[in-house]
Amino acid sequence: MSHLFNAAEAMAAVARPINDDQLSNKTPCTEYDVRALVNHLLFWGPSLAGGGRKESVPQPAAAESDVDLAAGDWRGRLLALLDDITSSWAPPSAWEGETSMGTPHTLPAPVLGDMITGELAMHAWDLAVATGQRLQLPADLLTHLHDTVFASVEQGREMGMYGPQVAVPADAPTLDRILGLTGRDPAWA
């Protein structure tokens, strides 16, 4: 749980200083600018929280592109959502058994919890570099992310979460190696 909490805290630290003038900035996720990435997080976030409670949460629309959740007080909603995600995954029971993100496909809860941790950390990096910030992640979170991303990278690619691997030197910093595994170019920053 502490890794998920640390990833959510990193995301919150990046989100707080983003101003509305930066919403049109490009991100390393080629299909998203900052606004679309915030929309993505707000669209899927309730399902991520529901996974911790083992509840199915209905999507706000049929597709992300059908709704603009990045309008108005998007920052306040994102910070509240990050709190909801961390509180829903706080009880040890959240990490037991099977759960899902509101789809018929279930996964072992620890696998989904680790995937959420990775998604929060990687999208925090996406937002950070798109808005001229530097992402700070604790060393133990980086080690955990490296191990879990490496173990599930092919499954993540099959699910469309990761792009093709970007070559990164074996002696590169841990974050750069994780970014390369997920299909991100650490040099994008």
Phi, psi and chi 1 to 4 in degrees:
 res  aa     phi    psi   chi1   chi2   chi3   chi4
   1 MET       -  -37.5  164.9   54.1 -167.6      -
   2 SER   -62.5  -30.8   66.4      -      -      -
   3 HIS   -67.7  -43.6  -62.1  -57.3      -      -
   4 LEU   -62.5  -43.0 -168.5  148.3      -      -
   5 PHE   -60.3  -44.6  177.5   81.7      -      -
   6 ASN   -64.7  -37.7  -72.8  -22.8      -      -
   7 ALA   -66.8  -40.8      -      -      -      -
   8 ALA   -66.0  -39.4      -      -      -      -
   9 GLU   -63.7  -39.2  -78.2  -66.8  -55.8      -
  10 ALA   -64.4  -41.9      -      -      -      -
  11 MET   -61.7  -44.3  170.5   71.2   73.6      -
  12 ALA   -62.5  -41.7      -      -      -      -
  13 ALA   -62.8  -33.8      -      -      -      -
  14 VAL   -76.3  -39.1  167.3      -      -      -
  15 ALA   -68.7  -37.0      -      -      -      -
  16 ARG   -54.2  -47.3  -75.7 -175.4 -167.4  101.7
  17 PRO   -85.2   -3.3   26.9  -31.6      -      -
  18 ILE   -66.0  129.9  -64.3  174.1      -      -
  19 ASN  -104.4  161.9   63.8   57.4      -      -
  20 ASP   -62.0  -25.1  -72.0  -13.7      -      -
  21 ASP   -66.1  -19.5  -67.4  -18.8      -      -
  22 GLN   -91.8   -3.5  -64.8  173.4  -51.3      -
  23 LEU   -63.0  -23.9  -68.9  175.2      -      -
  24 SER   -91.5    0.3   61.5      -      -      -
  25 ASN   -63.7  142.4  -70.5    7.8      -      -
  26 LYS   -71.4  151.1  -66.1 -179.6 -174.4 -140.6
  27 THR  -118.4  167.0   73.3      -      -      -
  28 PRO   -62.5  -21.4  -23.4   33.5      -      -
  29 CYS   -79.5  102.6  -70.4      -      -      -
  30 THR   -57.2  -25.9   56.0      -      -      -
  31 GLU   -83.7   -4.0   66.8  -89.0   21.6      -
  32 TYR  -126.6  134.8  -63.9  127.9      -      -
  33 ASP   -92.3 -177.6   60.8    9.9      -      -
  34 VAL   -59.2  -44.5  171.2      -      -      -
  35 ARG   -58.5  -47.5  174.0 -177.8  -75.5  -79.4
  36 ALA   -65.9  -34.5      -      -      -      -
  37 LEU   -70.1  -40.5 -174.9   50.3      -      -
  38 VAL   -60.6  -43.6  167.3      -      -      -
  39 ASN   -58.9  -44.2 -166.8   65.7      -      -
  40 HIS   -58.1  -47.3  170.8   76.5      -      -
  41 LEU   -63.1  -43.0  -66.0  165.5      -      -
  42 LEU   -71.4  -29.1  -68.3  170.0      -      -
  43 PHE   -70.3  -49.4 -174.4   88.9      -      -
  44 TRP   -89.1  -21.5  -72.3  103.4      -      -
  45 GLY   -52.9  -45.0      -      -      -      -
  46 PRO   -59.3  -34.2  -28.7   38.3      -      -
  47 SER   -68.9  -34.6  -65.2      -      -      -
  48 LEU   -65.4  -41.8  -56.3 -178.6      -      -
  49 ALA   -66.5  -41.4      -      -      -      -
  50 GLY   -60.0  -34.2      -      -      -      -
  51 GLY   -59.3  -37.2      -      -      -      -
  52 GLY   -68.9  -30.5      -      -      -      -
  53 ARG   -92.1   -2.8  -69.5 -172.1  -71.3  -88.4
  54 LYS    59.7   40.9  -53.3 -148.7  175.9   19.8
  55 GLU  -119.0  145.2  -62.2  172.9   -6.9      -
  56 SER   -88.8  124.7 -179.1      -      -      -
  57 VAL  -109.8  124.9  176.9      -      -      -
  58 PRO   -66.3  144.3   14.6  -18.1      -      -
  59 GLN   -70.5  149.9  -61.1  -61.8  -32.2      -
  60 PRO   -70.3  -14.2   19.6  -25.7      -      -
  61 ALA  -162.4  172.6      -      -      -      -
  62 ALA   -66.3  -32.7      -      -      -      -
  63 ALA  -146.5  156.7      -      -      -      -
  64 GLU   -55.2  -38.9  -69.7  176.6   42.4      -
  65 SER   -71.2   -9.3   58.1      -      -      -
  66 ASP   -85.6   -4.6  -67.1  -18.5      -      -
  67 VAL  -145.8  145.1   62.8      -      -      -
  68 ASP  -110.9   91.7 -179.1   10.1      -      -
  69 LEU   -84.2   -5.7  -59.7  170.8      -      -
  70 ALA   -91.5   14.3      -      -      -      -
  71 ALA   -89.1  159.7      -      -      -      -
  72 GLY    64.2 -138.4      -      -      -      -
  73 ASP   -84.9   61.7 -175.5   19.0      -      -
  74 TRP   -60.6  -36.8   62.7  -93.1      -      -
  75 ARG   -62.8  -47.1 -174.7  178.7  -57.6   96.1
  76 GLY   -60.9  -40.8      -      -      -      -
  77 ARG   -67.6  -38.9  -71.3 -168.8  -53.8  -81.2
  78 LEU   -66.5  -43.9 -180.0   58.1      -      -
  79 LEU   -63.9  -40.1  -64.9  174.0      -      -
  80 ALA   -65.3  -38.5      -      -      -      -
  81 LEU   -65.8  -41.6 -179.5   57.9      -      -
  82 LEU   -61.0  -39.7  -68.4  169.0      -      -
  83 ASP   -62.5  -40.9  -73.6  -16.0      -      -
  84 ASP   -65.2  -42.1 -171.8   31.2      -      -
  85 ILE   -61.0  -48.3  -68.2  169.4      -      -
  86 THR   -67.1  -38.0   56.8      -      -      -
  87 SER   -71.0  -33.6   66.3      -      -      -
  88 SER   -70.6  -27.7   73.0      -      -      -
  89 TRP   -96.2    2.8  -75.7   90.1      -      -
  90 ALA   -70.3  -41.4      -      -      -      -
  91 PRO   -68.1  142.2  -13.4   23.9      -      -
  92 PRO   -55.7  -29.3  -25.4   33.5      -      -
  93 SER   -64.5  -24.0   61.0      -      -      -
  94 ALA   -63.7  -28.1      -      -      -      -
  95 TRP   -95.3   10.6  -63.6   84.2      -      -
  96 GLU  -110.0  150.8  -62.0  169.6   -5.4      -
  97 GLY    73.2 -151.2      -      -      -      -
  98 GLU  -114.7  154.6  -60.1 -104.3  -33.0      -
  99 THR  -156.8  177.1 -168.2      -      -      -
 100 SER  -147.3  176.9   76.1      -      -      -
 101 MET  -104.3   41.2  -65.8 -172.8  -49.9      -
 102 GLY    83.8   11.3      -      -      -      -
 103 THR  -108.9  167.0   66.9      -      -      -
 104 PRO   -68.6  -18.0  -12.0   19.2      -      -
 105 HIS   -83.0  124.2  -59.8   68.5      -      -
 106 THR  -104.7  158.1   62.1      -      -      -
 107 LEU  -134.6  158.7  -68.7  169.0      -      -
 108 PRO   -57.3  135.9  -23.7   33.8      -      -
 109 ALA   -54.0  -41.8      -      -      -      -
 110 PRO   -62.2  -33.6  -21.2   31.3      -      -
 111 VAL   -66.8  -47.1  171.0      -      -      -
 112 LEU   -64.5  -42.1 -176.0   57.7      -      -
 113 GLY   -59.2  -40.7      -      -      -      -
 114 ASP   -69.6  -35.3  -75.7  -20.7      -      -
 115 MET   -64.2  -41.2  -69.7  171.5   85.6      -
 116 ILE   -63.4  -42.4  -67.4  167.5      -      -
 117 THR   -57.9  -46.3  -58.6      -      -      -
 118 GLY   -64.5  -42.3      -      -      -      -
 119 GLU   -61.3  -44.4  -80.4  -67.9  -70.5      -
 120 LEU   -63.5  -44.4  -67.6  175.8      -      -
 121 ALA   -66.8  -44.2      -      -      -      -
 122 MET   -68.6  -41.2  -65.8  -58.9   93.0      -
 123 HIS   -71.5  -27.0  -75.5  -40.6      -      -
 124 ALA   -63.7  -41.3      -      -      -      -
 125 TRP   -63.5  -44.2 -178.7   82.2      -      -
 126 ASP   -55.0  -49.0  -64.9  -28.9      -      -
 127 LEU   -67.0  -38.6  -70.1  173.5      -      -
 128 ALA   -61.7  -51.9      -      -      -      -
 129 VAL   -69.4  -30.4  -62.1      -      -      -
 130 ALA   -69.8  -21.6      -      -      -      -
 131 THR  -116.4   17.1   58.8      -      -      -
 132 GLY    73.2   27.3      -      -      -      -
 133 GLN  -108.3  168.4  -59.7  179.8   61.1      -
 134 ARG  -114.5  125.8 -176.6  166.9  162.1   74.7
 135 LEU   -81.4  130.0  179.3   65.4      -      -
 136 GLN  -111.8  117.5  -61.8  -67.2  -34.9      -
 137 LEU  -122.5  136.8  -62.5  174.3      -      -
 138 PRO   -61.4  149.0  -15.1   24.6      -      -
 139 ALA   -58.6  -39.5      -      -      -      -
 140 ASP   -68.5  -32.3   63.3  -32.7      -      -
 141 LEU   -67.4  -42.7  173.3   57.7      -      -
 142 LEU   -60.4  -43.8  -72.4  170.1      -      -
 143 THR   -61.5  -45.5  -61.1      -      -      -
 144 HIS   -62.3  -45.9  178.1   77.4      -      -
 145 LEU   -61.2  -44.6  -74.7  171.4      -      -
 146 HIS   -57.5  -47.5 -176.3  -90.8      -      -
 147 ASP   -65.0  -45.1  -65.3  -13.9      -      -
 148 THR   -74.8  -37.5   58.0      -      -      -
 149 VAL   -66.8  -43.7  168.5      -      -      -
 150 PHE   -59.3  -41.8 -174.2   78.3      -      -
 151 ALA   -69.1  -27.9      -      -      -      -
 152 SER  -119.1   14.9   65.5      -      -      -
 153 VAL   -62.0  -40.9   70.3      -      -      -
 154 GLU   -67.5  -41.0  -68.7  -50.2  -41.6      -
 155 GLN   -62.0  -41.0 -179.2 -179.0   16.1      -
 156 GLY   -63.0  -38.1      -      -      -      -
 157 ARG   -67.2  -42.3  -79.1 -163.8 -176.3   87.8
 158 GLU   -61.1  -33.2  -70.9  171.4   12.9      -
 159 MET   -84.0   -4.2  -65.0  172.8   67.0      -
 160 GLY    82.5   11.1      -      -      -      -
 161 MET   -79.1  -30.1  -67.9  173.4   52.6      -
 162 TYR  -123.3  147.7  -55.4  140.4      -      -
 163 GLY   -89.9 -175.5      -      -      -      -
 164 PRO   -60.1  144.9  -18.3   28.0      -      -
 165 GLN   -60.2  139.2 -176.7  169.2  -12.0      -
 166 VAL  -101.2  129.1  172.8      -      -      -
 167 ALA   -64.9  127.5      -      -      -      -
 168 VAL  -134.1  137.4  175.6      -      -      -
 169 PRO   -56.5  143.9  -22.2   31.4      -      -
 170 ALA   -60.6  -25.8      -      -      -      -
 171 ASP   -97.0   11.7   62.7  -12.2      -      -
 172 ALA   -68.1  158.9      -      -      -      -
 173 PRO   -55.0  151.9  -23.5   32.7      -      -
 174 THR   -54.4  -44.6  -55.5      -      -      -
 175 LEU   -59.6  -42.1  178.5   57.6      -      -
 176 ASP   -62.0  -39.5  -71.1    1.0      -      -
 177 ARG   -67.0  -38.0  -72.4 -179.2  -76.3  149.1
 178 ILE   -65.2  -45.7  -64.5  165.1      -      -
 179 LEU   -57.6  -45.4  -67.0  167.3      -      -
 180 GLY   -60.8  -41.5      -      -      -      -
 181 LEU   -59.5  -37.7  -77.7  172.2      -      -
 182 THR   -85.1    1.6   65.1      -      -      -
 183 GLY    91.6   14.4      -      -      -      -
 184 ARG  -102.9  144.3  -70.7  164.4  170.2   84.8
 185 ASP   -93.7  110.3 -175.7   -7.7      -      -
 186 PRO   -57.5  -22.7  -17.4   26.0      -      -
 187 ALA   -77.2   -7.8      -      -      -      -
 188 TRP   -56.6  -36.8 -163.8   92.0      -      -
 189 ALA   -64.1      -      -      -      -      -
